[in-house]
Amino acid sequence: MQISKVEPDEVNALAQLMTWKTAVANLPYGGAKGGIGCDPSELSASELERLTRVFTQKIHDLIGVHIDVPAPDMGTGPQ
């Protein structure tokens, strides 16, 4: 599976859409959009966990209850 690259305008549009969707549904999620360029089906469970932990550490100062709560997205699971 080939991962496609996204343009900044597309990410901005997705963030705006997420802002409206969560506001209308009264969900406590923020409107930011971000991600990691990889094919999760090619990674082991431990690789996915390490990747997620490092990504979360890198955005730690940008997320939180009173700042921005990341919403689950495509390709994510309960873990």
Summary of the structure (lengths in Angstrom):
residues: 79
radius of gyration: 13.6
end to end distance: 22.2
largest distance: 37.1
contacts: 142
relative contact order: 0.16
helix: 47%
strand: 3%
